[in-house]
């Protein structure tokens, strides 16, 4: 993500002590079904109610019918998941929209709604499919006017209306505004998304375009994301886009969608996408997905760029630095995804460092110069990057600028550029399409370098005061 400020393994679900009690209250008991309700939230340090326990989603099938003029959405979500405990009920995160009905394993399920928590209680004869280790399918039909969600930092996400449509932005919790799911980044899944819109508009999403068909004044787009994706990286953009499709020399399928008002001003930067991908692969390892591109909205449609998987969303024509930042996230954040929101500096620190590397290679600005500018900025020292005080600070400068300083301090400590970039490529390979924490990263660096870097972590990653520049 970039809020237009200075550059912005699957894990077991950890349950808060009160989670079981909350789930019991919400889910109740289901006659004949052995097991207990899954928890209503995971133990994320900043968003404890986000996500749900008792299952891992493997696939979302979303069918969306969008009426932009009336700001109305009718959807069907088919959720395939694996039970991680014997379940009598389970939760989904969903904000605002009305639930028209639900089934589990093809049988009608009881539905309970409490705020943003949707509880499904399956019929007794679905018992076998909801035992630990078994795969089950839930279908939720829903409709209504999707809402905009205000982040703790005051920015807006969720379903944002635009001049001719809408754009869905999900970090950290906005995706619950347009589909029900397990909306915590620790639960990644594959996606098939169908979007039906009025003829003349486009429905853009993640992954690869499978089909596009117009019938009776409506156009249906179908998108497929085979690689695992955290739900906050899913997007839908509806509008009068100019679209382009091509393939890079490395075989990556490109799909770009640009609002006509931003087409001319963004043309040169969009043309750099293949070059930026090739350069990034040289630094960070092979591109982790089969497709790439961009969605460029008109200025003002949103207040920030977001690294939505495969094709980042830009709020108007981006500059090259912002393009580099958001494409770097395809490695850092999208393929290697944070375990909890406390680990956000891993996403933003590496993406900001990618900007420094690009400036060194293409603009004659040495990385040391970028590092020292960040070091001199008081804003980067408001708190440690690995320990933001509250959720409202997750997109503040220390997560970006000081996060990038941590990466550079590792490089300086190694004192060997070839070894450093081999370390980075090894990290993206080892954690490809997985979840990783700050502790995973520091342990990996120490194991690969054979060095105890406690002093580096204490000073630059966790320290609350500005350490000496040298030493």
C-alpha positions in Angstrom: 0.0 0.0 0.0 1.0 3.6 -0.4 -1.1 6.2 1.2 0.7 8.9 -0.8 3.0 9.5 2.1 6.7 8.9 2.0 6.8 5.5 0.3 4.0 3.2 2.1 3.2 -20.9 5.3 0.0 -20.9 6.1 -0.1 -20.8 10.0 -2.3 -22.3 12.6 -5.1 -20.1 13.6 -4.4 -18.9 17.2 -7.5 -18.2 19.1 -8.0 -15.6 21.9 -9.0 -17.0 25.3 -12.5 -15.6 25.0 -13.0 -16.8 21.4 -14.7 -20.1 22.2 -17.2 -18.4 24.5 -18.0 -15.9 21.8 -18.5 -18.6 19.3 -20.8 -20.6 21.6 -22.9 -17.5 22.2 -23.1 -16.8 18.4 -23.4 -20.3 17.1 -25.2 -22.2 19.8 -25.6 -25.9 19.6 -26.6 -27.9 16.5 -28.6 -31.0 17.2 -26.7 -34.1 16.3 -23.6 -32.4 15.1 -20.6 -33.4 17.2 -17.9 -30.7 17.8 -17.8 -27.1 18.9 -18.3 -23.8 17.1 -15.2 -22.2 15.4 -14.0 -19.0 17.0 -15.4 -15.6 15.9 -11.9 -14.0 15.7 -8.2 -14.8 15.5 -5.6 -13.4 17.9 -4.3 -10.7 15.6 -2.6 -8.0 17.8 -4.3 -5.1 16.0 -7.6 -6.7 14.7 -8.5 -9.4 17.2 -12.0 -9.9 15.7 -10.7 -10.3 12.2 -10.8 -13.8 10.6 -12.4 -16.9 12.0 -11.2 -20.2 13.6 -11.9 -23.8 13.0 -11.2 -24.0 9.2 -8.9 -23.0 6.4 -10.4 -21.8 3.1 -8.8 -23.3 0.0 -11.0 -21.7 -2.7 -13.5 -18.9 -3.2 -16.0 -19.0 -6.0 -17.6 -15.5 -6.3 -20.4 -14.6 -8.6 -21.1 -10.9 -8.5 -23.9 -9.0 -10.3 -23.2 -5.3 -10.0 -25.5 -2.4 -10.6 -23.3 0.7 -10.3 -26.0 3.2 -10.9 -28.0 1.9 -7.9 -24.9 0.9 -5.9 -26.4 -2.6 -5.6 -24.6 -5.9 -5.5 -26.1 -9.4 -5.7 -23.6 -12.1 -4.9 -23.1 -15.8 -4.4 -20.0 -17.0 -2.6 -19.1 -20.7 -2.8 -16.5 -21.4 -0.1 -14.4 -24.6 -0.1 -12.6 -25.1 3.2 -10.9 -27.7 5.4 -12.0 -28.1 8.9 -9.2 -27.8 11.5 -11.4 -29.0 14.3 -14.7 -30.9 14.6 -17.2 -28.1 13.9 -20.8 -27.6 15.0 -20.8 -24.0 13.6 -18.5 -21.6 12.0 -18.1 -17.9 11.3 -17.6 -15.7 8.3 -16.8 -12.0 8.2 -19.3 -9.9 6.3 -20.1 -6.2 6.7 -23.4 -4.5 5.8 -24.8 -6.8 3.1 -28.0 -8.9 3.6 -27.8 -12.6 3.6 -30.5 -14.2 1.5 -29.7 -17.8 2.4 -26.9 -20.3 3.0 -26.1 -24.0 2.6 -23.4 -26.3 3.9 -22.7 -29.4 1.9 -25.9 -28.7 -0.1 -28.2 -28.6 2.9 -29.8 -25.4 4.2 -27.9 -24.0 7.1 -29.2 -21.9 10.0 -27.9 -18.3 9.7 -27.2 -15.9 12.6 -26.0 -12.3 12.1 -24.3 -10.2 14.8 -22.7 -7.1 13.4 -19.9 -8.2 11.1 -20.0 -11.8 12.2 -22.0 -14.3 10.2 -22.5 -17.7 11.8 -23.6 -20.8 9.8 -24.9 -23.8 11.7 -25.0 -26.8 9.3 -27.7 -29.4 9.3 -27.1 -32.5 11.4 -26.6 -34.7 8.3 -23.6 -32.5 7.3 -21.8 -33.8 10.4 -19.3 -36.0 8.7 -18.0 -33.3 6.3 -17.3 -30.9 9.2 -15.0 -33.2 11.2 -11.4 -32.2 11.6 -9.4 -32.7 8.4 -12.4 -33.0 6.1 -13.2 -30.6 3.2 -16.6 -29.0 3.1 -18.4 -26.5 0.9 -20.6 -23.6 2.1 -22.7 -21.4 -0.2 -23.9 -17.9 0.8 -26.3 -15.8 -1.2 -26.3 -12.1 -0.4 -27.3 -8.7 -1.7 -27.5 -5.0 -0.9 -25.5 -1.8 -1.1 -21.9 -2.5 -0.3 -20.5 -0.1 2.2 -17.3 2.0 2.6 -15.3 1.0 5.7 -13.2 3.6 7.6 -9.8 2.3 8.7 -8.4 3.1 12.2 -6.1 5.6 10.4 -9.1 7.4 8.9 -8.6 6.2 5.3 -11.5 4.6 3.4 -11.6 1.0 2.1 -14.2 -1.6 1.2 -16.5 -0.6 -1.7 -15.6 2.8 -3.0 -18.0 4.4 -5.5 -16.4 6.1 -8.5 -17.7 8.4 -11.2 -18.8 5.5 -13.4 -18.6 2.4 -11.2 -16.8 1.3 -8.1 -13.4 -0.1 -6.9 -13.0 -2.5 -4.0 -9.9 -2.1 -1.8 -9.4 -4.5 1.1 -6.4 -3.6 3.3 -6.8 -4.5 6.1 -10.5 -5.4 6.4 -12.3 -3.9 3.5 -13.0 -7.2 1.5 -15.7 -8.1 4.0 -17.7 -5.3 2.4 -18.3 -7.3 -0.8 -18.0 -11.0 0.0 -18.2 -13.2 3.1 -15.0 -15.0 4.1 -12.2 -15.7 6.5 -10.8 -12.2 6.2 -7.4 -12.6 7.9 -4.2 -12.7 5.8 -3.1 -16.0 7.5 -5.8 -17.8 5.4 -4.9 -17.6 1.7 -6.9 -19.2 -1.0 -7.4 -19.6 -4.7 -10.2 -17.5 -6.4 -12.6 -17.7 -9.3 -14.5 -14.4 -9.6 -17.3 -13.7 -12.0 -18.4 -10.1 -12.4 -21.6 -9.2 -14.4 -21.9 -5.5 -15.3 -24.0 -3.3 -17.7 -22.8 -3.5 -21.3 -20.2 -0.8 -21.9 -18.6 -1.2 -18.5 -15.7 -3.5 -17.6 -15.5 -5.7 -14.5 -11.8 -6.1 -13.6 -10.3 -8.4 -11.0 -7.2 -10.4 -10.0 -5.5 -13.2 -11.9 -6.2 -14.1 -15.5 -9.2 -13.2 -17.7 -10.9 -16.6 -18.5 -13.8 -15.3 -20.5 -15.9 -12.2 -21.4 -19.4 -12.5 -22.8 -22.1 -9.9 -23.5 -25.8 -10.9 -23.5 -29.0 -9.0 -23.0 -27.3 -5.8 -22.2 -25.0 -7.3 -19.6 -21.4 -8.3 -19.9 -20.0 -11.2 -17.8 -16.2 -11.3 -17.0 -14.6 -14.3 -15.4 -11.3 -14.2 -13.6 -9.1 -16.9 -12.1 -6.4 -16.6 -9.5 -4.8 -20.0 -9.1 -2.0 -18.9 -6.7 -3.0 -18.4 -3.1 -4.2 -14.9 -2.3 -5.0 -13.2 1.0 -8.5 -11.7 0.9 -7.3 -8.1 1.5 -5.5 -8.4 -1.9 -8.6 -9.3 -3.8 -10.2 -6.5 -5.9 -13.0 -5.6 -8.2 -13.0 -2.5 -10.3 -16.1 -1.6 -12.4 -15.9 1.3 -14.9 -15.3 2.5 -18.4 -11.8 1.2 -18.7 -9.5 1.0 -21.6 -7.9 -2.4 -21.5 -4.8 -3.9 -23.0 -3.5 -7.5 -23.0 0.0 -8.7 -23.9 2.7 -11.2 -22.8 6.2 -10.2 -21.6 9.3 -11.9 -23.1 9.4 -14.0 -19.9 5.9 -15.3 -20.6 4.0 -13.3 -18.0 0.5 -12.4 -19.1 -0.2 -8.6 -18.8 -3.6 -7.1 -18.4 -4.0 -3.4 -17.7 -7.1 -1.4 -17.3 -7.0 2.4 -17.3 -9.7 5.0 -16.9 -9.8 7.1 -20.1 -9.1 10.3 -18.1 -5.8 8.8 -16.9 -4.8 7.0 -20.1 -2.5 9.5 -21.7 -0.8 10.7 -18.5 -0.1 7.1 -17.4 1.0 5.7 -20.8 4.8 6.0 -20.3 4.7 4.5 -16.8 2.5 1.6 -17.8 4.9 0.9 -20.6 7.6 0.3 -18.0 5.8 -2.6 -16.3 7.7 -5.3 -18.3 11.0 -3.6 -17.6 10.2 -3.2 -13.9 9.2 -6.8 -13.6 12.4 -8.0 -15.2 14.6 -5.8 -13.1 12.7 -6.9 -9.9 13.1 -10.6 -10.8 16.9 -10.0 -11.0 16.9 -8.6 -7.5 14.2 -10.6 -5.7 13.9 -13.9 -7.7 11.4 -15.2 -10.3 8.1 -13.4 -10.6 5.8 -15.4 -8.3 2.6 -15.2 -10.4 1.5 -16.1 -14.0 0.0 -12.6 -14.7 0.6 -9.0 -13.9 -0.6 -5.5 -14.9 -2.3 -2.5 -13.3 -5.6 -0.8 -12.7 -5.3 2.9 -13.1 -8.3 4.9 -11.8 -9.1 8.5 -12.4 -7.6 10.9 -9.9 -9.7 11.1 -6.8 -11.4 7.7 -7.1 -9.4 6.6 -4.1 -6.8 8.2 -1.8 -4.0 5.7 -2.1 -2.5 2.9 -4.2 -2.8 -0.7 -3.2 -0.8 -3.8 -4.2 -3.8 -5.9 -5.1 -2.5 -9.2 -6.4 -1.4 -9.4 -10.0 -2.5 -5.8 -10.8 -2.1 -3.0 -8.3 -4.7 -0.3 -8.2 -3.5 3.3 -8.6 -5.5 6.4 -7.8 -4.6 8.2 -11.0 -1.5 8.2 -13.1 1.4 6.8 -11.0 5.0 7.9 -11.2 7.8 5.2 -11.7 8.7 5.1 -8.0 5.1 4.2 -7.0 5.0 1.6 -9.8 8.2 0.0 -8.5 6.8 0.0 -5.0 3.5 -1.7 -5.8 5.1 -4.2 -8.1 7.7 -5.1 -5.5 4.8 -6.0 -3.3 4.0 -8.9 -5.6 7.0 -10.6 -4.0 6.8 -8.9 -0.5 3.3 -9.0 0.7 1.4 -10.9 -2.0 3.6 -14.0 -2.4 5.3 -13.8 1.0 2.4 -12.6 3.1 2.4 -11.3 6.6 1.3 -13.7 9.4 -0.3 -11.0 11.5 -0.7 -7.2 10.9 2.2 -6.6 13.2 4.5 -7.9 10.4 3.4 -5.2 8.0 6.9 -3.7 7.9 8.1 -6.8 6.0 5.7 -5.8 3.2 6.4 -2.0 3.2 10.1 -2.1 4.2 11.0 -4.3 1.3 8.8 -2.4 -1.1 10.3 0.9 0.0 13.8 -0.6 -0.3 12.9 -1.6 -3.9 12.4 2.1 -4.6 15.9 2.9 -3.3 17.4 0.1 -5.4 15.6 1.4 -8.5 16.8 5.0 -7.8 20.4 3.7 -7.5 20.2 1.7 -10.7 18.3 4.2 -12.9 18.5 7.6 -11.4 22.1 7.8 -10.0 20.9 8.1 -6.4 23.0 5.8 -4.3 21.2 3.6 -1.8 23.3 5.2 1.0 21.8 8.6 0.1 18.3 7.3 0.3 19.1 5.6 3.6 20.6 8.7 5.1 17.6 10.8 4.0 15.3 8.3 5.8 17.6 8.3 8.8 17.4 12.1 9.1 13.7 12.2 8.9 12.2 12.5 12.4 9.0 10.9 11.2 10.7 7.5 10.8 11.6 7.4 14.5 8.1 7.8 16.0 8.0 4.1 17.0 9.8 0.8 16.1 8.6 -0.6 12.7 8.0 -4.0 14.2 5.8 -2.6 17.0 3.4 0.1 15.9 1.5 1.5 19.0 -2.0 0.9 17.5 -3.7 -0.1 14.3 -3.9 3.5 13.3 -0.1 3.6 12.9 0.2 0.6 10.6 0.7 2.9 7.5 2.9 5.5 9.2 6.4 6.4 8.0 8.4 4.1 10.4 6.8 1.0 8.9 8.0 2.2 5.4 11.1 4.2 5.8 12.6 2.6 8.9 11.5 -0.7 7.7 13.7 -0.1 4.6 16.5 1.0 6.9 16.3 -2.4 8.6 16.8 -4.2 5.2 19.8 -2.0 4.4 21.4 -2.6 7.8 21.2 -6.3 7.1 23.0 -5.6 3.8 25.7 -3.6 5.5 26.1 -6.2 8.2 26.7 -8.8 5.5 29.2 -6.6 3.6 28.7 -8.6 0.5 26.2 -7.5 -2.1 26.1 -10.8 -3.9 25.5 -12.7 -0.7 22.8 -10.2 0.3 20.8 -10.5 -2.9 21.2 -14.3 -2.7 19.7 -14.1 0.8 16.7 -12.0 -0.5 16.1 -14.4 -3.4 16.4 -17.3 -0.9 13.8 -15.7 1.3 11.2 -15.2 -1.4 11.8 -18.8 -2.6 11.6 -20.4 0.8 8.4 -18.4 1.7 6.8 -18.4 -1.8 3.0 -18.3 -1.5 3.2 -18.7 2.3 2.8 -16.6 5.4 5.9 -15.3 7.3 6.4 -13.3 10.5 9.1 -11.0 11.7 10.5 -13.8 13.8 10.6 -16.0 10.7 12.6 -13.4 8.9 15.1 -12.6 11.6 15.7 -16.4 12.2 16.2 -16.9 8.5 18.7 -14.1 8.2 20.7 -15.4 11.2 20.6 -19.0 10.0 21.7 -18.0 6.5 24.5 -15.7 7.6 25.6 -17.7 10.6 25.6 -14.6 12.7 23.9 -13.4 15.8 22.3 -10.1 14.8 20.6 -9.4 18.1 22.2 -5.9 18.3 21.0 -5.0 14.8 17.4 -6.1 15.6 17.4 -4.4 19.0 18.6 -1.1 17.6 16.9 -0.8 14.2 13.8 -3.1 14.3 12.7 -2.8 17.9 14.6 0.1 19.3 12.7 3.2 20.5 15.5 5.8 19.9 17.6 6.6 16.9 20.9 4.6 17.0 24.2 6.0 15.8 24.5 6.1 12.0 27.8 4.3 12.1 28.7 1.2 14.0 
